[in-house]
Amino acid sequence: MPELSRRTLLVGVAMTGAASGLPAPAQAGTALSGQPTPVTDAEVPLHWLESDAPQALVGTTWGVPWARGALSQGSELSLTTAAGQAVPVQSWPTGFWPDGTVKWTAHAIGTEVAPAREYLLRRGKPAAPAAPLRISQNREEVEVDTGVIRCRIARRGRVLVPSISRGNRTVATGGTLVCLRKNTADDAPEVVRTERFTADVRAVTVEQRGPVRAVVRIEGAHRAERGPRAWLPFTIRLYLYAGSDGIRMVHTFVFDGDANKDFISGLGVRFQVPMTDQPHDRHVRFAGEGDGVFGEAVRGVTGLRRDPGAAVRQAQIAGRATPPLSTWDTRVSGRLQYVPAWGDYSLRQLSEGCFDVRKRTRAGHGWIPVDSGRRASGLGYVGGISGGFAFGMRDFWQLHPTQLDVRGAAGETAEVTMWLWSPDATPMDLRSYHDGMGQDTYPEQLEGLEITYEDYEPGFGTPYGIARTTELSFWALDATPSAERFAQLAAAVRTPPLIVASPACLHSAGVFGDWSPVDRGTPARREVEDRLDFLFDHHRGQVEQRSWYGLWNYGDIMHTYDPDRHVWRYDVGGYAWDNSELSTDLWLWYQYLRSGRADVFRFAEAMTRHTGEVDVYHLGRWRDLGTRHGVQHWADSAKQLRISTAAYRRFYYFLTADERVGDLMRDLVDGDRTFLVLDPLRKIRTEPYEPDPHALSVSLGTDWSGVAAALLTSGSVVGTRSRCASCQRALAASGRCPTASSRAADCTTWTPEPSRRRNRLSPSVRSARCSAWLRSAASSSACSTSRSSPTPGCSTAACTTPRPRNSRPRPVSRSAA
């Protein structure tokens, strides 16, 4: 297969996009005028992204679009299977049209009704779950009861989740975070010091409570076990669903250390699991590749010199209760104390192509290799015949080095740790890959740009403020799962099930601009579609062939190919990691919208997770800015809004209602303030320039596009406000967002949170910035006001103080849109 450069790829996409404008017969769902036909009161058909109904589910949340004027605020929506069975559903609006009608709704279902292959969404009163979620709160904790399990969440301290219970049994306790820091990552240091950190919970918020779905947000940092230091701020969301015995966790951490001194040598989530059954009725499970399952008893009785009996052996292998000891062969039952009890197990995925399982009896004794393979699914279990704890990490091998540990399973309490960064791997090294090579002045840096395409500047290649989000799942089980059931849980961890609408439904609603579903009706159109499929398949194949995996790399692709070395230019300045150059994210999402292909969605999903976290600063001087393409995702000195832009995030947010991506979009409402901190044109200006809040210099493509995307997106997203009422009125005048009056009933109350932003602007400067922004908006396509006319409804005195940085809306908790 021929190699393609990134620029050649996007040129091809652009050309095929132009070719897709060829005349074609009118399609179903599209009016002859070319405008989408509004969705009527008919049912909205829905299906699972991967087609088949999942066999295991924690619960799922998804989004549905509505044509302008089709769904008014306050409308109730019901869900049934295609066969007509009512399904308890929780619905809420996530976006609005300019006229105030609902543009997007989000929906959640639990596990009370077994997953069906297809569903129908229609107007009507939603079915309520037989056992709705219950949430109780006090000053110390929040408790969520799904009807099957109860999860206690601490409001303060070092323990996030004090306990998870099922019935009368406590399945897991002491849920916390763990971090190991080393002072060096060099090969042969003289002294290596290790520091240990655990969670320090600072704020807990119930973001959503409803009959079907609850979302609890936990914020804090990792605090040293010895000493005052706290670092690596985290945001964790726990998702619980009615009737479910599972919990979904979305874990985000931000690196705020010194790349030259702080080397993470372990980062994970830890729980304690009480062990009450006999050692021969305790079990450990690990999911291997595909449906492969490693399963053993803590004290195995198979393969011994003396046979305990076929019934005993078969029960232990299946994970069921073994017959009473009195029924065993006495030559075995009388000598059980001499059969080793294996208390410690570990599954390590230190690279994308190899995992290994090992075990030992206890600390202080040697490890015994058990098995190995290529790519583990990332699910483990420890417990007994009376119940246990399953724990899993999504993208386990893709985000290597990862690890699942079980310790002390032969004792009264087992400890399980899901390592997002394996302690057995080389410490995380985020230092710059070169020393600057003498590029101390702007002229020297421009010369370097001419040869390596890297825009270097001292001090700018810092990882301070980058982030990473990982998804985890837990199940409080009432028995040791069979191999078949365990494989089903592993599939849900690998690919969390998602309900979606068809491309025809998305297109008919008129969302995400001007695009058309796949059409192979003519030879010309067939050629266009084949070319688009080829371009996607090529890059998906390159991810696999070139192993573009790892905690900081997964989700991105490379920029340009080197035909001489037959590799991508992974080590050549600005030609290495893509970092959304030429809007690769948009191409992938539109390819999904048009085709409905699950593999395209998952590719775009991984890129959205990566580019919104790793390629963007979430703390520090350049908060809200992204980094241009380079050898390291944060290496280049060009920090730009075009990388962090909300335009890349909105697809995933509206299709999934993902709260973390919603955070990223809301943060960008204030992104234009970065122009007072960093001048994008500082290296090529010939005249003196001092950033002025009344008249800022911004570029149309790389700067204004990001500002406009953030503000226009915020105008339609529930829970997001423009920075002042007059700004909102100006946007409303352009017909791009709801008017202040139409949104008044939907604007949620903002609760101020402590600001983490540096270089904060005074209220007077912020007020002046509002006038400057409106003048800029009036001269752009984002506003209908002509350049010469005054900006309507805004003056410095009329502008209100912008919302506090990082403020959040109160949770939306409606059972119907």
C-alpha positions in Angstrom: 0.0 0.0 0.0 1.5 3.4 -0.9 2.4 5.8 1.9 0.6 9.1 2.1 1.6 12.3 3.7 -0.8 14.1 6.0 -1.1 17.0 3.6 -1.8 14.7 0.6 -4.4 12.9 2.7 -6.3 16.0 3.5 -6.0 17.4 0.0 -7.6 14.1 -1.2 -10.4 14.4 1.4 -11.0 18.0 0.3 -11.2 17.0 -3.4 -13.5 14.2 -2.7 -15.7 16.5 -0.6 -15.9 18.8 -3.6 -16.7 16.0 -5.9 -19.5 14.8 -3.6 -21.3 18.0 -4.6 -22.1 16.4 -8.0 -25.8 16.5 -8.9 -27.7 13.4 -7.6 -31.3 12.2 -7.4 -33.2 13.4 -4.4 -32.6 11.1 -1.4 -35.0 10.0 1.2 -35.0 12.4 4.1 -33.8 15.4 2.0 -36.1 18.0 0.4 -35.7 19.0 -3.2 -34.4 22.3 -2.0 -31.4 20.5 -0.5 -32.4 21.3 3.0 -32.9 18.4 5.5 -36.5 17.3 6.0 -37.5 18.1 9.6 -38.0 15.1 11.9 -41.7 14.5 12.5 -43.5 12.9 15.4 -42.6 9.5 14.0 -40.4 7.2 16.1 -36.6 7.7 16.1 -35.0 4.2 15.4 -31.9 3.5 17.4 -29.4 0.6 17.5 -26.1 -0.4 19.1 -23.0 1.0 17.4 -21.5 -2.5 17.0 -24.9 -3.8 15.8 -25.4 -6.7 18.2 -27.0 -6.2 21.6 -24.3 -6.4 24.3 -24.2 -9.4 26.7 -22.8 -7.3 29.5 -23.6 -3.7 30.4 -22.9 -1.2 33.3 -25.5 1.1 31.7 -25.2 3.4 28.7 -25.8 7.1 27.7 -26.2 8.4 24.2 -27.4 11.5 22.3 -30.2 12.0 19.7 -30.5 15.1 17.5 -33.8 16.9 16.6 -34.6 19.2 13.7 -35.3 22.8 14.4 -38.7 23.2 15.8 -39.4 19.5 16.1 -39.1 19.2 19.9 -40.1 21.8 22.4 -38.7 22.2 25.8 -40.6 20.1 28.4 -41.5 17.4 25.9 -41.4 13.9 27.4 -39.7 11.0 25.6 -40.2 7.3 26.0 -38.1 4.3 24.9 -39.2 0.9 23.8 -37.5 -2.1 22.2 -38.4 -2.7 18.6 -40.7 -5.5 19.9 -42.6 -2.9 22.0 -41.3 -3.6 25.5 -41.0 -0.4 27.5 -37.5 0.4 28.7 -37.0 2.8 31.7 -35.1 5.8 30.3 -33.8 9.1 31.7 -33.7 12.0 29.2 -32.4 15.5 29.3 -31.6 18.3 26.8 -27.9 19.0 25.9 -28.3 21.6 23.2 -30.8 24.1 21.8 -31.6 25.7 18.4 -31.7 29.5 18.1 -35.5 29.5 18.4 -35.2 27.8 21.8 -36.4 24.4 20.7 -34.4 21.3 21.6 -31.5 20.4 19.3 -30.0 17.5 21.2 -31.2 15.2 23.9 -29.2 12.7 26.0 -30.7 9.4 27.2 -29.6 6.8 29.7 -30.7 3.2 30.4 -29.7 0.8 33.0 -29.8 -3.0 33.1 -33.3 -3.6 34.4 -34.4 -4.6 30.9 -32.1 -6.9 29.0 -30.4 -5.1 26.1 -32.3 -5.4 22.8 -30.9 -5.2 19.3 -33.0 -2.1 18.4 -35.0 0.6 20.1 -37.6 3.2 19.3 -37.6 6.7 20.8 -40.8 8.6 20.7 -42.8 11.3 22.5 -44.6 10.0 25.5 -44.3 9.4 29.2 -41.1 7.4 29.9 -41.3 4.1 31.8 -39.9 4.3 35.3 -37.5 1.7 36.7 -38.9 -0.8 39.2 -36.2 0.3 41.7 -35.2 3.9 40.9 -31.8 5.1 41.9 -31.7 6.6 45.4 -29.1 9.1 46.5 -28.6 10.2 50.1 -26.2 12.8 51.3 -24.7 14.2 54.5 -21.7 16.3 55.4 -19.4 13.3 55.3 -20.5 11.3 52.2 -22.8 10.6 49.3 -24.4 7.2 48.9 -25.9 5.9 45.7 -28.2 2.9 45.7 -28.8 1.3 42.3 -31.2 -1.3 43.7 -28.5 -3.9 43.4 -25.4 -2.3 44.9 -24.7 0.6 47.2 -21.7 2.9 46.7 -20.5 5.3 49.4 -18.4 8.3 48.2 -16.5 10.3 50.8 -16.6 14.1 50.6 -13.1 14.6 52.1 -10.0 12.7 52.9 -7.7 10.1 51.3 -10.4 7.6 50.5 -12.7 8.3 47.5 -15.0 5.3 47.9 -15.2 3.9 51.4 -17.3 0.9 50.4 -19.2 -0.8 47.6 -21.8 -3.3 48.9 -24.2 -5.8 47.4 -27.0 -7.0 49.7 -25.5 -7.7 53.1 -22.0 -8.2 51.7 -19.3 -5.5 51.5 -17.6 -6.3 48.2 -14.9 -3.6 48.1 -13.6 -0.9 50.5 -11.0 1.9 50.6 -11.1 3.0 47.0 -8.4 5.5 46.5 -5.7 6.7 44.1 -2.0 5.8 44.2 1.0 7.4 42.7 4.7 6.6 42.9 7.3 9.4 42.0 11.0 8.9 41.4 13.6 11.6 41.2 15.2 10.3 38.1 14.6 8.2 35.0 18.2 7.8 34.0 19.6 4.3 33.4 22.3 4.3 36.1 21.6 7.0 38.7 23.7 7.1 41.8 20.6 7.5 44.1 17.0 6.7 43.3 14.4 8.0 45.7 10.7 6.9 45.6 7.9 9.0 47.0 4.4 7.6 47.6 1.1 9.6 47.2 -2.5 8.9 47.7 -5.7 10.7 46.9 -6.7 13.9 48.7 -10.4 14.6 48.0 -11.3 18.3 48.0 -14.7 18.5 46.4 -17.6 16.1 45.6 -20.6 17.2 43.5 -23.7 15.2 42.5 -23.8 16.4 38.9 -26.9 14.4 38.0 -29.4 12.5 39.9 -32.4 10.7 38.3 -34.4 7.5 38.3 -32.0 5.8 35.9 -28.6 7.5 36.1 -26.4 9.3 38.7 -23.2 11.1 38.1 -20.9 12.0 41.0 -17.8 14.2 40.4 -14.8 14.0 42.7 -12.0 16.5 42.5 -8.7 16.6 44.4 -5.0 16.0 44.1 -2.4 13.3 44.9 -0.9 14.1 48.4 2.4 12.7 49.7 2.1 10.0 52.4 5.0 11.8 54.1 5.4 15.5 53.6 3.2 18.4 52.5 3.4 18.1 48.7 0.3 17.7 46.7 0.4 17.5 42.9 -1.3 15.8 39.9 -4.8 17.2 40.3 -7.5 14.8 39.3 -11.2 14.8 38.3 -13.1 11.6 38.6 -16.7 10.9 37.7 -18.5 7.9 38.9 -21.5 6.7 36.8 -24.2 4.5 38.3 -27.3 3.1 36.7 -30.6 1.7 38.0 -30.6 -2.1 38.3 -26.9 -2.3 37.6 -24.2 -4.0 39.6 -21.5 -2.1 37.8 -19.9 1.3 38.2 -18.2 3.3 35.4 -15.3 5.6 36.3 -13.8 8.4 34.1 -10.4 9.3 35.5 -8.6 12.4 34.5 -5.3 13.7 35.8 -3.3 16.7 34.9 0.5 16.8 35.0 1.7 19.8 37.0 5.2 18.7 38.0 8.7 19.6 36.8 9.5 17.4 33.9 13.2 17.4 34.8 12.6 16.3 38.4 9.3 14.5 38.7 9.1 11.1 37.1 5.9 9.1 37.6 6.8 5.5 38.3 3.3 4.3 39.1 -0.2 5.7 38.8 -3.3 3.8 39.6 -6.7 3.2 41.3 -6.8 0.8 44.3 -9.5 -1.1 46.3 -9.5 -3.6 49.2 -11.6 -6.7 48.8 -12.7 -8.7 51.9 -12.0 -12.4 51.4 -14.4 -14.7 53.4 -14.4 -18.0 51.6 -12.0 -20.9 52.0 -8.8 -20.6 50.0 -9.9 -23.4 47.7 -13.2 -21.5 47.0 -11.4 -18.2 46.2 -10.6 -17.3 42.7 -8.6 -15.0 40.5 -9.5 -14.2 36.9 -7.7 -12.2 34.2 -9.0 -11.6 30.7 -6.5 -12.3 28.0 -6.8 -11.6 24.3 -10.3 -11.9 22.7 -12.4 -14.3 24.8 -9.4 -15.9 26.5 -9.7 -16.2 30.3 -7.0 -17.1 32.9 -8.7 -18.5 35.9 -7.3 -20.2 39.0 -8.3 -20.9 42.6 -6.1 -19.3 45.2 -5.4 -22.9 46.5 -5.8 -25.2 43.6 -6.7 -28.9 44.1 -6.4 -30.0 40.5 -3.3 -31.8 39.3 -2.3 -33.0 42.7 -0.7 -36.4 43.3 -3.9 -37.4 45.0 -7.3 -36.8 43.5 -9.9 -35.0 45.6 -12.7 -36.3 43.4 -14.2 -35.3 40.0 -17.0 -33.3 41.6 -14.5 -31.2 43.5 -12.3 -30.6 40.5 -15.1 -29.7 38.2 -16.7 -27.3 40.8 -13.4 -25.5 41.4 -12.6 -25.1 37.7 -16.1 -23.6 37.1 -15.8 -21.2 40.1 -18.6 -22.9 42.0 -18.7 -24.0 45.6 -16.8 -27.2 46.1 -18.5 -30.1 47.9 -18.1 -30.3 51.7 -14.6 -31.4 52.8 -16.2 -34.5 54.3 -16.9 -35.8 50.8 -13.4 -35.3 49.5 -10.8 -38.1 49.3 -9.2 -37.9 52.8 -5.7 -38.2 51.3 -6.3 -34.6 50.0 -8.6 -33.1 52.6 -6.2 -34.1 55.4 -3.2 -32.5 53.7 -4.6 -29.2 52.3 -2.2 -27.2 54.6 0.6 -28.4 52.4 -0.9 -27.2 49.1 0.5 -23.6 48.3 -2.0 -20.7 48.5 -1.1 -18.2 45.8 -2.0 -14.8 47.2 -0.4 -12.4 44.7 -1.1 -12.2 41.0 0.0 -9.7 38.4 -0.9 -9.1 34.7 1.5 -6.7 33.0 1.1 -5.0 29.6 4.4 -3.2 29.2 4.1 -2.9 25.4 1.3 -3.1 22.9 2.3 -6.5 21.7 3.1 -8.5 24.9 1.5 -9.2 28.2 2.5 -11.7 30.9 0.8 -13.2 34.0 2.8 -14.2 37.0 2.0 -15.2 40.6 3.7 -15.8 44.0 2.6 -17.1 47.3 3.3 -13.8 49.2 5.7 -10.9 49.4 9.2 -11.9 50.1 9.0 -15.0 47.9 9.8 -15.5 44.2 7.4 -14.9 41.3 6.4 -17.8 39.1 5.6 -17.1 35.4 2.2 -18.3 34.4 1.4 -17.4 30.9 1.9 -14.7 28.3 0.1 -13.3 25.2 -0.1 -10.3 22.9 -2.9 -8.0 24.0 -4.9 -8.3 27.2 -8.4 -7.1 27.5 -7.8 -5.3 30.8 -10.2 -7.1 33.2 -9.5 -8.8 36.5 -11.4 -10.4 39.3 -10.8 -11.5 42.8 -13.3 -13.0 45.2 -15.0 -16.3 46.1 -18.1 -18.3 45.7 -20.0 -15.8 47.9 -19.1 -12.8 45.6 -16.2 -10.7 44.6 -14.9 -7.6 42.7 -14.3 -7.3 38.9 -12.2 -4.4 37.8 -11.3 -3.3 34.3 -9.5 -0.6 32.3 -10.6 0.4 28.8 -7.9 0.5 26.1 -5.6 -1.5 28.3 -3.0 -2.5 25.8 -3.4 0.6 23.7 -2.5 2.8 26.7 0.5 0.8 27.9 2.4 0.4 30.1 -0.5 -0.8 32.3 -0.9 -3.5 34.9 -3.5 -5.2 37.0 -2.4 -6.4 40.5 -3.9 -8.7 43.1 -2.2 -8.8 46.4 -3.0 -10.8 49.6 -5.8 -13.0 48.1 -4.8 -15.8 50.6 -5.4 -13.5 53.6 -8.4 -11.7 55.0 -8.3 -8.9 52.6 -7.1 -8.8 49.0 -5.8 -5.6 47.5 -6.4 -4.8 43.8 -4.7 -2.1 41.8 -5.4 -0.9 38.3 -2.2 0.7 37.2 -2.6 3.4 34.5 1.2 3.5 34.5 2.8 0.3 35.5 5.4 0.4 38.4 7.3 -2.3 36.6 7.9 0.0 33.5 10.5 2.6 33.0 9.5 5.8 34.9 7.5 8.3 32.8 9.9 10.7 31.2 8.4 13.9 29.9 11.7 15.9 29.4 12.4 17.7 26.2 14.1 15.5 23.7 16.8 18.1 22.9 18.6 21.0 24.5 17.6 23.7 22.1 20.7 23.4 19.9 21.6 27.1 20.3 18.2 28.5 19.2 18.2 31.3 21.8 16.8 34.1 19.6 13.9 34.5 17.3 16.1 34.7 14.2 17.8 31.4 15.2 14.5 29.8 15.9 13.1 30.8 12.5 16.2 29.3 10.9 15.5 26.1 12.8 11.9 26.2 11.6 13.2 26.3 8.0 15.1 23.0 8.3 13.1 20.8 10.8 9.7 22.5 10.7 9.9 22.7 14.5 8.9 26.1 16.0 11.2 25.9 19.0 11.5 28.4 21.9 13.2 28.0 25.2 10.8 27.1 28.0 7.9 26.4 25.7 8.3 22.6 25.3 6.8 21.9 28.7 4.3 19.2 29.6 3.1 21.3 32.6 -0.7 21.3 32.2 -1.3 18.4 29.8 -3.8 15.8 30.9 -5.0 12.2 30.2 -8.4 10.6 30.7 -8.9 6.9 31.2 -12.1 4.9 31.5 -12.5 2.1 34.1 -15.3 -0.2 35.1 -16.1 -2.2 38.3 -18.7 -4.8 39.1 -19.7 -6.0 42.5 -20.6 -9.6 41.7 -22.6 -12.1 43.9 -20.4 -15.1 42.8 -17.3 -15.9 40.9 -18.2 -15.4 37.2 -18.0 -18.3 34.8 -15.5 -18.1 32.0 -18.3 -17.2 29.6 -19.7 -14.4 31.8 -16.2 -13.1 32.5 -15.5 -12.9 28.7 -18.7 -10.9 28.3 -17.6 -8.4 31.0 -14.3 -8.1 29.3 -16.0 -7.3 26.0 -17.9 -4.5 27.8 -14.6 -3.1 29.1 -12.8 -3.3 25.7 -15.7 -1.6 23.9 -18.3 0.0 26.1 -21.7 -0.5 24.4 -23.2 2.7 22.9 -26.6 3.3 21.3 -26.7 5.5 18.2 -29.0 6.9 15.6 -28.5 6.2 11.9 -26.8 8.5 9.5 -30.1 9.2 7.8 -31.6 10.3 11.2 -28.5 12.5 12.0 -28.7 14.1 8.5 -32.5 14.7 8.5 -32.1 16.6 11.8 -29.8 19.1 10.1 -27.0 18.9 12.7 -23.2 19.4 12.2 -23.5 21.6 9.1 -23.7 20.6 5.5 -22.9 17.0 4.8 -24.6 14.0 3.1 -24.8 10.3 3.9 -22.8 7.8 1.9 -24.1 7.6 -1.7 -22.7 5.1 -4.3 -25.5 5.7 -6.8 -23.3 6.8 -9.7 -19.8 5.7 -10.8 -18.4 9.1 -9.8 -19.9 8.9 -6.4 -18.8 5.4 -5.9 -15.3 6.4 -6.7 -15.5 9.2 -4.1 -16.7 6.8 -1.4 -14.1 4.2 -2.3 -11.4 6.9 -2.0 -12.6 8.0 1.4 -12.8 4.4 2.7 -9.2 3.9 1.4 -7.9 6.9 3.2 -9.5 5.8 6.5 -8.4 2.2 6.2 -4.9 3.4 5.3 -4.4 5.4 8.5 -6.1 2.8 10.7 -3.7 0.3 9.2 -0.7 2.6 9.9 -1.7 2.9 13.6 -1.4 -0.9 13.8 1.7 -1.3 11.6 3.6 1.5 13.3 2.3 0.8 16.8 1.1 4.3 17.5 0.1 3.3 21.0 1.0 4.3 24.6 -0.5 6.5 27.3 0.5 9.7 25.8 0.4 8.7 22.1 -2.7 6.6 21.6 -5.4 8.4 19.5 -3.0 10.4 17.4 -1.4 9.8 14.0 1.8 11.0 12.3 2.0 14.1 10.1 4.3 13.2 7.2 6.0 10.1 5.7 9.8 9.8 5.1 10.1 7.7 1.9 13.9 7.4 2.2 13.8 5.6 5.5 10.4 4.0 4.9 9.1 5.4 8.2 7.0 8.3 9.2 9.0 11.4 10.3 8.6 10.6 14.0 11.9 12.3 14.9 11.9 15.3 12.5 10.6 18.5 14.2 7.1 19.5 13.1 6.6 16.5 10.9 6.0 13.9 13.6 2.8 13.7 15.7 -0.1 15.3 14.0 -1.9 17.1 16.9 -5.0 17.8 14.8 -3.1 19.5 12.0 -5.4 20.1 9.0 -8.4 19.1 11.2 -8.0 15.4 11.1 -10.6 15.1 13.9 -13.2 16.8 11.7 -12.5 14.4 8.8 -13.0 11.4 11.0 -16.2 12.6 12.6 -17.8 13.5 9.3 -16.7 10.1 7.9 -18.6 8.5 10.8 -21.7 10.7 10.4 -21.9 9.8 6.7 -21.2 6.1 7.1 -22.3 5.1 10.6 -19.3 2.7 10.7 -18.4 1.6 14.2 -14.6 1.4 13.4 -14.6 5.0 12.2 -16.4 6.1 15.4 -14.0 4.3 17.7 -11.0 5.8 15.8 -12.5 9.3 16.1 -13.3 8.7 19.7 -9.7 7.8 20.6 -8.5 10.9 18.7 -11.0 13.1 20.6 -9.8 11.7 23.9 -6.2 12.3 23.0 -6.3 15.7 21.2 -8.5 17.3 23.9 -6.3 16.2 26.7 -2.7 15.6 25.7 -2.4 18.2 23.0 -4.0 21.0 25.1 -2.9 22.8 28.3 -5.3 22.6 31.2 -3.2 24.5 33.7 -0.5 27.2 33.6 0.3 30.2 31.4 -1.1 28.5 28.2 -4.2 27.1 29.6 -6.8 26.5 26.9 -4.2 26.6 24.1 -3.1 23.6 22.2 0.3 22.7 20.8 1.2 22.5 17.2 2.4 19.2 15.7 5.9 17.9 16.8 8.1 15.1 18.0 6.6 15.4 21.4 2.9 16.4 21.7 3.9 19.4 23.8 7.3 20.3 22.3 6.5 23.0 19.8 6.4 26.6 20.9 3.3 27.4 18.7 0.5 27.3 21.2 -2.8 27.9 19.4 -6.6 27.8 19.8 -6.9 25.9 16.5 -5.7 22.8 18.3 -7.9 23.1 21.4 -10.9 24.3 19.5 -14.4 23.2 20.6 -15.1 22.3 16.9 -13.2 19.1 17.4 -15.0 18.1 20.6 -18.7 18.9 19.9 -19.3 15.7 17.8 -18.4 13.4 20.7 -20.1 15.5 23.3 -23.5 15.5 21.5 -23.3 11.9 20.4 -22.4 10.6 23.9 -23.2 13.4 26.4 -19.7 12.8 27.8 -19.3 15.2 30.8 -15.5 15.3 30.5 -15.6 16.6 26.9 -18.3 19.0 28.0 -15.8 20.4 30.5 -13.2 20.9 27.8 -15.7 22.8 25.6 -16.9 25.0 28.5 -13.3 25.9 29.5 -12.7 27.3 26.0 -15.3 30.0 26.3 -12.5 32.1 28.0 -9.8 30.9 25.6 -9.4 34.2 23.8 -7.9 35.7 27.0 -4.8 33.8 26.1 -4.0 36.5 23.5 -3.1 38.9 26.4 -0.6 36.3 27.6 0.9 35.0 24.4 1.3 36.8 21.1 1.0 34.1 18.3 2.9 36.4 15.9 5.7 37.4 18.3 8.5 35.9 16.1 7.6 37.6 12.9 6.4 41.0 14.0 8.5 43.9 12.8 6.7 46.7 14.7 6.3 47.1 18.5 3.3 45.3 19.8 1.7 45.3 23.2 -1.5 43.2 23.7 -4.4 45.6 24.1 -7.7 44.2 25.4 -9.5 46.9 23.3 -7.9 45.9 20.0 -6.2 42.5 19.8 -4.4 41.2 16.7 -5.7 37.7 15.8 -5.3 35.6 12.7 -8.5 34.5 11.0 -7.7 30.8 10.5 -5.6 29.8 13.5 -7.0 32.2 16.0 -10.5 33.5 15.3 -11.8 30.1 14.1 -11.0 28.7 17.6 -12.6 31.7 19.4 -15.7 31.6 17.2 -16.1 27.8 17.6 -16.0 28.1 21.4 -18.5 30.9 21.6 -20.9 29.6 19.0 -20.8 26.1 20.5 -21.4 27.5 24.0 -24.5 29.3 22.8 -26.2 26.0 22.2 -24.8 23.8 25.0 -26.9 23.4 28.1 -25.1 24.7 31.2 -22.7 27.0 29.3 -23.0 30.8 29.2 -21.4 33.4 27.0 -19.2 35.7 29.1 -21.8 38.5 29.2 -25.4 39.0 28.4 -24.7 41.5 25.7 -22.3 39.1 24.0 -25.1 36.6 23.9 -27.5 39.2 22.4 -24.9 39.9 19.7 -24.6 36.3 18.8 -28.4 36.0 18.8 -28.5 38.8 16.3 -26.5 36.6 13.9 -29.0 33.8 14.1 -26.4 31.5 15.4 -27.5 31.0 19.0 -30.6 31.4 21.2 -31.6 34.9 22.3 -31.2 35.8 25.9 -34.9 35.8 26.4 -35.4 32.3 24.9 -32.6 30.9 26.9 -33.6 32.5 30.2 -35.5 29.6 31.4 -32.7 27.2 30.5 -29.7 29.0 31.9 -28.5 27.1 35.0 -27.1 28.9 38.0 -23.3 28.9 38.1 -21.6 28.1 41.3 -18.2 29.8 41.5 -15.2 27.5 42.1 -11.7 28.6 43.1 -9.7 29.6 40.1 -6.5 27.8 39.1 -5.7 30.2 36.3 -2.5 32.2 36.5 -2.2 35.8 35.2 -5.9 36.5 36.0 -7.4 39.6 34.4 -9.0 42.3 36.5 -12.7 42.9 36.2 -12.1 46.2 34.4 -9.9 44.5 31.8 -12.4 41.7 31.3 -15.1 44.2 30.8 -13.0 46.0 28.2 -12.2 42.7 26.6 -16.0 42.1 26.1 -16.3 45.3 24.0 -13.2 44.4 22.0 -14.7 40.9 21.3 -18.0 42.3 20.2 -16.3 44.7 17.7 -14.4 41.7 16.4 -17.5 39.6 16.1 -19.3 42.4 14.4 -16.7 42.4 11.6 -16.8 38.6 11.1 -19.2 36.1 9.7 -20.2 35.2 13.2 -22.3 38.4 13.5 -24.8 39.9 11.1 -23.8 43.5 12.0 -21.9 45.3 9.3 -18.4 46.5 9.9 -19.4 50.2 9.9 -22.5 49.8 12.1 -22.2 49.9 15.9 -22.3 46.7 17.8 -25.9 46.3 19.1 -26.6 46.3 22.8 -23.1 46.4 24.2 -20.9 49.0 25.9 -18.3 48.7 28.6 -20.9 49.7 31.2 -23.5 47.2 29.9 -21.2 44.2 30.1 -21.4 42.1 33.2 -18.4 40.5 34.9 -17.7 37.2 33.2 -18.4 34.0 35.0 -15.6 32.8 37.3 -13.1 30.5 35.7 -13.9 26.8 36.0 -17.4 27.5 37.3 -19.8 24.7 36.7 -23.6 24.5 36.2 -25.8 22.9 38.7 -26.7 19.5 37.5 -29.5 18.9 35.2 -31.8 16.3 36.7 -34.9 15.9 34.6 -36.6 12.6 33.8 -37.6 14.0 30.4 -36.3 16.5 28.0 
